[in-house]
Amino acid sequence: MREYVTIIIAHHEGKPPKTLRIRKSYLKAFVVSAVSFCLLSALSYALNWNFIYEREQLKAETKRLLEEKENVLAQKERLTQERRFIAKKLRDIETKMSMVEDYLSKRGVLGKPLSVGGVSYNSQAYQDVSYIEFLEERGEYLLSKVRGTPLGYPLFGRITSLMGWRKNPFGRGYEFHSGIDIEAPTGSRVRATADGVVEFAGRYADYGKAIIIKHPSGYLTLYGHLSQIDVKGGQRVKAGDVIGRVGSTGRSTGPHLHYEVIKDNKPVNPLGFLVWK
């Protein structure tokens, strides 16, 4: 077997050809080296391209994370500001609710302020969602108490007689007037001054046609000298509901409403409850 490969190089200019003798082992080694070089070059190129691609992907991901970080920081700042705003609003609500509680307590509507569950507005145990729930429940409780307390005018008109001792309009001497008289035309609508249940509706001694409403706050209100009664005993009414019409029934000198506020079977001056007009 031949160990050499002969390569003849011919010239076109008439020069004698050159002969190259190369060992087959060298030629094989050269071919293997060339092929290996080409494969390594292709692999290097592929690895290089993949590295560049991954680097660009990493740069894009880094940019995205930085933008996301900025958004998170901005949102955190917004939430911080909102939290401060909510905290301020909660303090304002606490102050107002404390004032309402104090007011209702002094009026005898509440036995003791801030007594729901033994929790006060300054309790550190409620500075979270449960505290907001506490305020919501307390607000509903106070609203029910306010709605159950006779406030405002049963109808608008001129007050012609106050509560207290007065000259007897029907004769000699003096008599104790247990409510106030509000002058109004016959047929004027009379409204309940608080939520409650009608305890009495009918003729009631000198009051003529009268209505007595029992309120959840413990107060009673009486509406006398009516020309018409629009409710019946046991009926539930809401503050502002029309319950009857002005008249001059019973012991009366003319069309007007006799209005009383009663607590613990004793008359209370209604002027203290006419807080708006």
Residue pairs with C-beta under 8 A, 6 or more apart in sequence:
2 24
3 23
3 24
3 25
4 21
4 22
4 23
4 24
5 21
5 22
5 23
5 24
5 27
6 19
6 20
6 21
7 19
7 20
7 21
7 22
8 17
8 18
8 19
8 20
9 17
9 18
9 19
9 20
10 17
11 17
11 18
90 131
90 132
90 135
93 135
93 139
94 121
94 122
94 135
97 121
97 135
97 138
97 139
97 142
98 113
98 114
98 121
100 142
100 146
101 110
101 113
101 114
101 142
102 113
104 110
104 113
104 142
104 145
104 146
104 149
105 111
105 112
105 113
107 149
108 218
108 263
109 145
109 146
109 148
109 149
109 217
109 218
110 145
114 120
114 121
116 134
116 137
116 138
116 141
117 134
119 125
119 126
119 134
121 135
123 131
125 131
126 134
144 195
144 216
145 216
145 217
147 194
147 195
147 238
147 239
148 194
148 195
148 196
148 215
148 216
148 217
148 219
149 194
149 215
149 217
149 219
149 273
150 193
150 194
150 215
150 217
150 219
150 221
150 261
150 270
150 273
151 193
151 194
151 239
151 273
151 275
151 276
152 193
152 239
152 273
152 274
152 275
152 276
152 277
153 182
153 193
153 274
153 276
153 277
154 182
154 190
154 191
154 192
154 193
154 221
154 223
154 257
154 259
155 182
155 184
155 188
155 189
155 190
155 191
155 246
155 257
156 182
156 184
156 277
157 182
157 183
157 184
157 188
157 256
157 257
158 182
158 183
159 180
159 181
159 182
159 183
160 181
160 182
160 183
160 256
161 177
161 180
161 181
162 177
162 180
162 271
163 177
163 178
163 179
163 180
163 267
163 269
163 270
163 271
164 176
164 177
165 174
165 175
165 176
165 177
166 174
166 175
166 176
166 177
167 173
167 174
168 174
168 175
169 253
170 251
170 253
178 260
178 267
179 222
179 224
179 258
179 259
179 260
179 261
179 267
179 270
180 258
180 259
180 270
180 271
181 256
181 257
181 258
181 259
182 256
182 257
182 259
183 254
183 255
183 256
184 246
184 255
184 256
184 257
185 246
185 255
186 227
186 245
186 246
186 247
186 248
186 255
187 227
187 228
187 245
187 246
187 247
188 245
188 246
188 257
189 242
189 245
189 246
190 211
190 223
190 226
190 242
190 243
190 244
190 245
190 246
190 257
191 239
191 240
191 241
191 242
191 243
192 213
192 221
192 237
192 238
192 239
192 240
192 241
192 243
193 221
193 239
193 273
194 213
194 215
194 217
194 219
194 221
194 239
195 215
195 216
195 236
195 237
195 238
195 239
196 213
196 214
196 215
196 216
196 221
196 236
196 237
197 213
197 214
197 234
197 235
197 236
197 237
198 211
198 212
198 213
198 214
198 231
198 232
198 233
198 234
198 235
198 236
198 237
198 243
199 212
199 213
199 214
199 220
199 233
200 210
200 211
200 212
200 233
201 210
201 211
201 212
201 229
201 231
201 232
201 233
201 235
202 209
202 210
202 229
202 233
203 209
203 210
203 249
203 250
204 210
204 212
204 224
204 250
205 250
206 250
206 251
207 222
207 224
207 225
207 250
207 251
207 258
208 224
208 225
208 226
208 247
208 248
208 249
208 250
208 251
208 252
209 224
209 225
209 226
209 227
209 228
209 229
209 244
209 247
209 249
209 250
210 222
210 223
210 224
210 225
210 226
210 250
211 222
211 223
211 226
211 229
211 231
211 243
211 244
212 220
212 221
212 222
212 223
213 220
213 221
213 223
213 237
213 243
214 220
215 221
218 263
218 264
219 261
219 262
219 263
219 268
220 260
220 261
220 262
220 263
221 259
221 260
221 261
221 262
222 258
222 259
222 260
222 262
223 243
223 244
223 257
223 258
223 259
224 250
224 257
224 258
224 259
224 260
225 246
225 247
225 248
225 249
225 250
225 252
225 255
225 256
225 257
225 258
226 244
226 245
226 246
226 247
226 249
226 257
227 244
227 245
227 246
227 247
227 248
227 249
227 255
228 244
228 245
228 247
229 243
229 244
230 242
230 243
230 244
230 245
231 237
231 241
231 243
231 244
237 243
246 255
246 256
246 257
247 255
248 254
248 255
248 256
252 258
259 270
260 267
260 270
261 267
261 268
261 269
261 270
261 273
262 268
